[in-house]
Amino acid sequence: MNEAARRRAVAGIVLAFLLLGMAAVAIAPLLMSDSYSVIEHSISESGAQGVDNAWVARSAFLLVGFGLLALASVAGERWGRWGVLGFRVYGVATIAAGAFAHGPWAGVPFDRLEGFLHTAAAFMAGLGFGIGVLAVGLRRGPGAGWRRWLDVLALLCVAVLPLTMLIFDATTGIQQRFLALVGFAWLIAETVRVGWADQPRALSNAGR
């Protein structure tokens, strides 16, 4: 299998992982108890400790994490050193966020260390995603068009929404789902570009 065929094969698998991850995020709230609110409660809380069907949301983290690690292995020319590094951090941290569960929204006992590890992993995932999007965006050549606008939207969401979630915590769930939707849109668009676009344009700073 030549490099282009391998890249297409990996991108196809990653695309399937991302779509399954999106489906898991969408389905998980439907399996929660009546006290769960998609407006107030986060995606992580639908995969929380001691929650029935938590595996659905947690599988989304694992699918996305492993998918991005696979995509980073074939995206070197398009993403550059910093883009690959950012998304490797994102992939590992997202897997960790799936391995360690958030604390439940109801006031019941839970493992606080595991909850802390999930929160730390989620923070690192956001940081890795932001670094990756910025690095990839800076490498785009002329004619990037709507992809450049999607870069800007993704970076704004990563920078602003975590802060607004702290301030307006009653709407954390809907804010985080909007962030996830933008993130999935960026990742899917980039997966298609890595797998099926023409050869990347060489930039003078391609080694970044």
Kinemage of the C-alpha trace (Angstrom):
@kinemage 1
@onewidth
@group {chain A} dominant
@subgroup {mainchain}
@vectorlist {calphas} color= white
{ca met a 1} P 0.000 0.000 0.000
{ca asn a 2} L 1.499 3.347 -1.043
{ca glu a 3} L 1.465 6.427 1.170
{ca ala a 4} L -1.605 8.038 -0.431
{ca ala a 5} L -3.637 4.830 -0.136
{ca arg a 6} L -2.564 4.388 3.495
{ca arg a 7} L -3.527 7.975 4.249
{ca arg a 8} L -6.971 7.451 2.693
{ca ala a 9} L -7.487 4.207 4.602
{ca val a 10} L -6.551 5.783 7.938
{ca ala a 11} L -8.711 8.848 7.227
{ca gly a 12} L -11.675 6.615 6.407
{ca ile a 13} L -11.358 4.787 9.724
{ca val a 14} L -10.939 8.065 11.616
{ca leu a 15} L -14.003 9.528 9.892
{ca ala a 16} L -16.039 6.516 11.024
{ca phe a 17} L -14.709 6.936 14.588
{ca leu a 18} L -15.659 10.631 14.620
{ca leu a 19} L -19.176 9.978 13.332
{ca leu a 20} L -19.663 7.221 15.912
{ca gly a 21} L -18.356 9.595 18.578
{ca met a 22} L -20.863 12.261 17.524
{ca ala a 23} L -23.652 9.693 17.667
{ca ala a 24} L -22.585 8.607 21.153
{ca val a 25} L -22.583 12.211 22.411
{ca ala a 26} L -26.072 12.739 20.956
{ca ile a 27} L -27.523 9.466 22.262
{ca ala a 28} L -26.046 9.514 25.787
{ca pro a 29} L -28.460 12.128 27.253
{ca leu a 30} L -31.430 10.046 26.069
{ca leu a 31} L -30.222 7.230 28.334
{ca met a 32} L -29.891 9.376 31.454
{ca ser a 33} L -32.381 9.725 34.304
{ca asp a 34} L -34.950 12.530 34.270
{ca ser a 35} L -32.746 14.667 36.541
{ca tyr a 36} L -30.162 15.039 33.753
{ca ser a 37} L -30.484 18.207 31.651
{ca val a 38} L -28.668 18.772 28.360
{ca ile a 39} L -28.817 22.509 29.083
{ca glu a 40} L -27.266 22.350 32.545
{ca his a 41} L -25.195 19.155 32.614
{ca ser a 42} L -22.049 18.480 30.626
{ca ile a 43} L -21.177 15.684 28.216
{ca ser a 44} L -18.728 14.409 30.824
{ca glu a 45} L -21.542 14.128 33.367
{ca ser a 46} L -23.437 11.792 31.016
{ca gly a 47} L -20.410 9.500 31.402
{ca ala a 48} L -20.012 10.101 35.135
{ca gln a 49} L -19.162 7.650 37.888
{ca gly a 50} L -22.039 5.467 39.009
{ca val a 51} L -24.344 6.571 36.172
{ca asp a 52} L -26.269 3.955 34.199
{ca asn a 53} L -25.177 3.743 30.538
{ca ala a 54} L -22.151 5.979 31.226
{ca trp a 55} L -20.168 3.815 28.791
{ca val a 56} L -21.932 5.485 25.856
{ca ala a 57} L -20.505 8.953 26.503
{ca arg a 58} L -17.167 7.545 27.635
{ca ser a 59} L -16.878 5.568 24.392
{ca ala a 60} L -17.112 8.880 22.521
{ca phe a 61} L -13.950 10.111 24.253
{ca leu a 62} L -12.126 6.886 23.401
{ca leu a 63} L -13.225 6.862 19.757
{ca val a 64} L -12.176 10.468 19.196
{ca gly a 65} L -8.903 10.072 21.083
{ca phe a 66} L -7.735 6.962 19.260
{ca gly a 67} L -8.959 8.397 15.973
{ca leu a 68} L -6.898 11.562 16.345
{ca leu a 69} L -3.767 9.631 17.286
{ca ala a 70} L -4.200 7.588 14.109
{ca leu a 71} L -4.802 10.694 11.984
{ca ala a 72} L -1.742 12.429 13.436
{ca ser a 73} L 0.371 9.504 12.258
{ca val a 74} L -0.395 10.298 8.585
{ca ala a 75} L -0.923 14.079 8.700
{ca gly a 76} L 2.672 15.208 9.156
{ca glu a 77} L 3.092 17.173 5.913
{ca arg a 78} L -0.243 18.921 6.306
{ca trp a 79} L -0.086 19.614 10.036
{ca gly a 80} L 3.614 20.213 10.654
{ca arg a 81} L 5.509 19.445 13.839
{ca trp a 82} L 3.397 21.594 16.155
{ca gly a 83} L 0.107 20.506 14.658
{ca val a 84} L 1.004 16.834 15.089
{ca leu a 85} L 2.216 17.468 18.647
{ca gly a 86} L -0.952 19.369 19.565
{ca phe a 87} L -3.240 16.647 18.291
{ca arg a 88} L -1.194 13.884 19.875
{ca val a 89} L -1.638 15.661 23.219
{ca tyr a 90} L -5.338 16.021 22.386
{ca gly a 91} L -5.648 12.341 21.500
{ca val a 92} L -3.907 11.037 24.623
{ca ala a 93} L -5.778 13.456 26.899
{ca thr a 94} L -9.148 12.591 25.336
{ca ile a 95} L -8.479 8.881 25.884
{ca ala a 96} L -7.605 9.679 29.516
{ca ala a 97} L -10.872 11.662 29.826
{ca gly a 98} L -12.701 8.514 28.743
{ca ala a 99} L -10.711 6.270 31.077
{ca phe a 100} L -11.293 8.470 34.156
{ca ala a 101} L -14.908 9.443 34.847
{ca his a 102} L -16.337 12.772 35.970
{ca gly a 103} L -18.165 13.036 39.280
{ca pro a 104} L -21.968 12.557 39.055
{ca trp a 105} L -24.284 15.570 39.055
{ca ala a 106} L -26.388 14.211 41.947
{ca gly a 107} L -25.041 14.692 45.445
{ca val a 108} L -23.766 11.143 45.952
{ca pro a 109} L -20.317 9.883 47.016
{ca phe a 110} L -17.762 9.441 44.250
{ca asp a 111} L -14.027 9.022 43.754
{ca arg a 112} L -12.707 12.588 43.851
{ca leu a 113} L -9.270 11.607 42.568
{ca glu a 114} L -10.796 10.026 39.472
{ca gly a 115} L -12.956 13.124 38.980
{ca phe a 116} L -9.871 15.340 39.247
{ca leu a 117} L -7.988 13.196 36.721
{ca his a 118} L -10.897 13.503 34.289
{ca thr a 119} L -10.955 17.287 34.694
{ca ala a 120} L -7.183 17.537 34.225
{ca ala a 121} L -7.374 15.350 31.113
{ca ala a 122} L -10.206 17.475 29.701
{ca phe a 123} L -8.127 20.627 30.262
{ca met a 124} L -5.143 19.099 28.461
{ca ala a 125} L -7.405 17.989 25.615
{ca gly a 126} L -8.651 21.555 25.165
{ca leu a 127} L -5.100 22.885 25.261
{ca gly a 128} L -3.876 20.316 22.735
{ca phe a 129} L -6.816 21.020 20.428
{ca gly a 130} L -6.178 24.760 20.550
{ca ile a 131} L -2.465 24.334 19.786
{ca gly a 132} L -3.257 21.928 16.970
{ca val a 133} L -5.870 24.141 15.318
{ca leu a 134} L -3.614 27.201 15.552
{ca ala a 135} L -0.620 25.345 14.108
{ca val a 136} L -2.626 23.860 11.240
{ca gly a 137} L -4.335 27.183 10.542
{ca leu a 138} L -1.031 29.038 10.279
{ca arg a 139} L 0.161 26.543 7.666
{ca arg a 140} L -2.797 26.996 5.342
{ca gly a 141} L -1.890 28.488 1.991
{ca pro a 142} L -3.882 30.915 -0.190
{ca gly a 143} L -7.390 29.830 -1.051
{ca ala a 144} L -8.105 28.110 2.271
{ca gly a 145} L -11.511 29.837 2.180
{ca trp a 146} L -14.079 28.484 4.617
{ca arg a 147} L -11.506 26.307 6.363
{ca arg a 148} L -9.756 29.418 7.651
{ca trp a 149} L -13.046 30.729 9.043
{ca leu a 150} L -13.629 27.369 10.719
{ca asp a 151} L -10.143 27.653 12.279
{ca val a 152} L -11.075 31.057 13.704
{ca leu a 153} L -14.422 29.823 15.035
{ca ala a 154} L -12.792 26.781 16.671
{ca leu a 155} L -10.109 28.903 18.334
{ca leu a 156} L -12.674 31.416 19.604
{ca cys a 157} L -14.776 28.611 21.066
{ca val a 158} L -11.778 27.002 22.782
{ca ala a 159} L -10.685 30.358 24.244
{ca val a 160} L -14.071 31.813 25.236
{ca leu a 161} L -16.547 29.032 26.050
{ca pro a 162} L -14.626 27.466 28.964
{ca leu a 163} L -14.757 30.885 30.654
{ca thr a 164} L -18.454 31.475 29.920
{ca met a 165} L -19.232 27.998 31.268
{ca leu a 166} L -17.742 29.058 34.603
{ca ile a 167} L -19.719 32.307 34.632
{ca phe a 168} L -23.022 30.948 33.297
{ca asp a 169} L -22.863 27.484 34.823
{ca ala a 170} L -26.627 26.920 34.507
{ca thr a 171} L -26.126 26.579 30.742
{ca thr a 172} L -22.875 24.599 30.827
{ca gly a 173} L -24.398 21.679 28.957
{ca ile a 174} L -25.612 23.596 25.926
{ca gln a 175} L -22.412 25.658 25.730
{ca gln a 176} L -20.236 22.551 25.875
{ca arg a 177} L -22.330 20.845 23.200
{ca phe a 178} L -21.873 23.828 20.895
{ca leu a 179} L -18.112 23.615 21.532
{ca ala a 180} L -18.229 19.878 20.772
{ca leu a 181} L -20.210 20.498 17.565
{ca val a 182} L -17.635 23.011 16.308
{ca gly a 183} L -14.826 20.655 17.321
{ca phe a 184} L -16.372 17.726 15.472
{ca ala a 185} L -16.955 19.912 12.394
{ca trp a 186} L -13.294 20.985 12.376
{ca leu a 187} L -12.005 17.439 12.921
{ca ile a 188} L -14.226 15.939 10.228
{ca ala a 189} L -13.266 18.636 7.713
{ca glu a 190} L -9.585 18.137 8.487
{ca thr a 191} L -9.878 14.349 8.285
{ca val a 192} L -11.324 14.667 4.787
{ca arg a 193} L -8.550 17.082 3.788
{ca val a 194} L -5.802 14.837 5.148
{ca gly a 195} L -7.240 11.768 3.465
{ca trp a 196} L -8.406 13.012 0.119
{ca ala a 197} L -7.101 16.511 -0.672
{ca asp a 198} L -4.272 17.155 -3.114
{ca gln a 199} L -0.685 17.287 -1.924
{ca pro a 200} L -0.184 20.022 0.699
{ca arg a 201} L 1.204 23.350 -0.400
{ca ala a 202} L 4.796 23.824 0.688
{ca leu a 203} L 5.333 26.812 2.939
{ca ser a 204} L 8.571 28.554 3.750
{ca asn a 205} L 8.001 27.689 7.405
{ca ala a 206} L 6.860 24.121 6.776
{ca gly a 207} L 9.056 22.806 9.544
{ca arg a 208} L 7.074 24.579 12.259
